[in-house]
Amino acid sequence: MKKANSKKEAAPKRSNDLIATLKARFDEHMNRHEGIDWADVAAKLAASPKTLKSLAEMENTGGEPDVIGYDRKTGEYLFCDCSPESPAGRRSVCYDRDGLESRKEHRPANSALDLATAMGIELLTEAQYHDLQKFGPFDTKTSSWLRTPPEIREEGGAIFGDYRFGRVFIYHNGAQSYYGARAFRGLLRV
């Protein structure tokens, strides 16, 4: 009986710790969310335990999520992985399930799309990745898979980005490829 109670007590503490971490990051990087008030973000978080679980996954895998905008049409705050390098806990993954299954040998444990879905987040688009770099630079030593347009994916490819030589580069690989320095950055709407 004690274990069940201690587990129930631990969940609010973890949530409070996560919210404290998010607030500290929010306060430290005000340039990412000018004009957004933390009290408004905190109210949205309090009303959505499911998003706290996704944010905890982003944090636990090294993403360092932070607010990077507000969608006036939907009334949602946009959290994005803002770790300097692609999140360490999500590296060495193929782009998607088809890419993973097409590997004959040396399969990684997961794919970026499957992992993002399990976390309740979405991969950044090319445009979102460029927007993120306005707060950066990000991925100066790593790279991040990006949501790939269907016409590229139908040809067997997938896109990724990084930041080198003072600019953003978008490249392509086979969706089945994976590298120790490539993960993905996620976006969460709250």
C-alpha positions in Angstrom: 0.0 0.0 0.0 2.9 2.4 0.7 4.3 2.0 -2.8 1.0 3.0 -4.4 0.8 6.1 -2.2 4.4 7.1 -2.8 3.8 6.7 -6.5 0.8 9.0 -6.4 2.8 11.5 -4.3 5.7 11.3 -6.8 3.7 12.2 -9.9 2.7 15.8 -8.7 6.3 16.4 -7.5 7.6 15.3 -11.0 5.0 17.6 -12.6 6.0 20.5 -10.4 9.7 19.8 -11.0 9.1 19.8 -14.8 7.1 23.1 -14.6 9.8 24.7 -12.6 12.4 23.6 -15.2 10.2 24.9 -18.0 9.7 28.2 -16.3 13.4 28.7 -15.6 14.2 28.0 -19.3 11.4 30.4 -20.3 12.8 33.1 -18.1 16.4 32.5 -19.3 15.5 32.7 -23.0 13.0 35.5 -23.3 14.0 36.2 -26.9 12.3 33.0 -28.0 8.8 34.2 -26.8 8.6 38.0 -26.7 5.2 39.2 -25.7 4.2 35.9 -24.1 3.4 35.8 -20.4 4.5 32.7 -18.4 1.2 32.8 -16.3 -0.8 32.2 -19.5 1.4 29.3 -20.5 1.3 27.8 -17.0 -2.5 28.0 -17.0 -2.6 26.0 -20.3 -0.2 23.4 -18.9 -2.3 23.0 -15.7 -5.3 22.3 -17.9 -3.7 19.6 -19.9 -1.9 16.7 -18.1 -1.4 14.9 -21.4 0.8 17.7 -22.7 2.8 17.6 -19.5 3.6 13.9 -20.3 4.8 14.9 -23.8 6.9 17.7 -22.4 8.4 15.3 -19.8 9.3 13.0 -22.7 10.9 15.9 -24.6 12.8 16.9 -21.5 13.9 13.3 -20.5 15.3 12.6 -24.0 17.4 15.8 -24.0 15.2 18.2 -26.0 15.1 21.1 -23.6 11.6 22.2 -24.7 10.8 25.9 -24.6 8.0 28.1 -25.9 8.9 29.6 -29.3 5.6 31.1 -30.3 1.8 31.4 -30.1 -0.7 30.4 -32.8 -3.4 33.1 -32.7 -5.7 31.1 -34.9 -5.8 28.1 -32.5 -4.9 29.8 -29.3 -2.0 27.3 -28.7 1.5 27.9 -27.4 4.2 26.2 -29.4 6.9 24.3 -27.5 9.9 23.1 -29.4 13.1 21.2 -28.6 15.7 24.0 -28.1 18.7 21.9 -27.0 21.8 23.2 -28.7 22.4 19.9 -30.5 19.8 17.3 -31.7 18.4 15.6 -28.6 20.8 12.9 -27.4 18.1 10.5 -26.2 16.6 10.3 -29.7 19.6 9.7 -31.9 20.4 6.8 -34.2 16.9 6.4 -35.6 15.7 5.9 -39.2 13.2 8.4 -40.5 10.0 6.2 -40.4 8.8 2.6 -40.0 9.1 1.8 -43.7 12.7 3.0 -43.7 13.4 0.9 -40.6 11.8 -2.2 -42.0 13.7 -1.9 -45.3 17.0 -2.3 -43.5 18.4 -5.8 -44.1 20.8 -5.6 -41.2 22.0 -3.3 -38.4 18.5 -2.0 -37.7 18.2 0.8 -35.1 15.8 0.4 -32.2 13.2 2.9 -33.6 12.3 5.5 -36.2 11.9 9.2 -35.7 8.2 9.3 -36.7 7.3 6.3 -34.5 9.1 7.8 -31.5 7.5 11.3 -32.1 4.1 9.7 -32.3 4.7 7.8 -29.1 5.8 11.0 -27.4 2.8 12.9 -28.7 4.8 15.4 -30.7 5.4 16.1 -34.4 8.6 16.5 -36.3 9.5 20.1 -37.4 8.9 21.0 -41.0 11.6 22.6 -43.1 10.0 26.0 -42.5 9.8 25.5 -38.8 13.4 24.4 -38.6 14.4 27.6 -40.4 12.3 29.6 -37.9 13.9 27.9 -35.0 17.3 28.9 -36.2 16.4 32.5 -35.7 16.9 31.8 -32.0 19.9 29.6 -32.6 22.2 28.4 -33.9 21.1 24.8 -33.4 22.7 21.6 -34.6 26.2 22.9 -35.2 27.6 19.4 -34.6 24.6 17.2 -35.2 21.6 17.1 -37.5 17.8 16.6 -37.2 15.3 14.7 -39.3 12.6 17.0 -40.6 9.0 16.2 -41.7 9.6 15.1 -45.2 7.2 16.1 -48.1 5.3 13.0 -49.5 6.9 13.4 -53.0 10.4 13.0 -51.5 9.3 10.1 -49.2 7.7 8.3 -52.2 11.1 8.2 -53.8 12.7 6.6 -50.8 14.2 9.8 -49.3 13.9 11.9 -46.2 15.2 15.3 -45.3 17.2 16.6 -42.4 18.8 19.9 -41.5 21.8 21.3 -39.6 23.6 24.6 -39.1 27.1 25.1 -40.5 29.2 28.0 -41.8 26.7 30.5 -40.5 23.6 29.2 -42.3 21.0 26.4 -42.3 21.5 23.5 -44.7 18.7 21.1 -45.7 19.9 17.7 -47.1 18.5 14.3 -48.0 19.3 10.7 -47.2 17.5 7.4 -47.7 14.8 7.1 -45.0 16.5 3.9 -43.8 19.7 5.6 -42.9 20.6 6.5 -39.3 23.6 8.2 -37.6 24.8 8.6 -34.1 24.7 12.4 -34.5 21.2 12.6 -36.0 17.9 12.7 -34.0 14.8 14.9 -34.5 13.4 18.0 -33.0 9.8 18.0 -32.0 7.0 20.5 -31.8 4.1 20.4 -29.3 1.0 22.6 -29.4 -0.4 23.4 -25.9 
